[in-house]
Amino acid sequence: MEGKVKQPPVPVSKLAVLAGATIRSGPLPMDLSGFLVRREKSIILGVNSLHSRQRQRFTVAHEIGHLLLHPDNDHLDRGISFYFRDDRSSQAEVREEIEANQFAADLLMPKSMIDAFVVKHVDLMDDQVLAALASTFEVSTQALTFRLTNLGVAQNLAQRPPLRRKLRSIP
Ligand SMILES: [Zn+2]
């Protein structure tokens, strides 16, 4: 699906429609990110219009993941978390949420596009660089940070030995 998209930001809403969904954007309770409901003749992808644009884009991408990967169930997504330490969720649910998040990260921040913008490493402590990159991809800095870490292109300033030495030498 991402084959024809060459430049960020990836047009997730268009891709959702191409995947067969009808997008319904509207105000939902704040703890609700979105949902995917399959009807006989249509697939409704709901997204909370009260959330930030970046968050809505991630929600749409996450629901496309459910649409393509998990054909059997409808999905109601409360605050989509990157970590999933929710004891209420069954193992199968947790697995599906992780898969949908992974799909969303791949869709919004394809490795090839990240590679085109990131020469070697991104310094996670450099707020300006992170903000610029997040704005290019129209994702939250949180989602971007998580993605860069997973791709192994993130570098935490505190872990850089030369700087640690420098800091130690400051009286
Ligand atoms: Zn989900």
Boltz pocket constraint, residues with backbone or C-beta under 6 A from the ligand:
constraints:
  - pocket:
      binder: B
      contacts: [[A, 62], [A, 66], [A, 75], [A, 76], [A, 77], [A, 96], [A, 97], [A, 100]]
      max_distance: 6.0
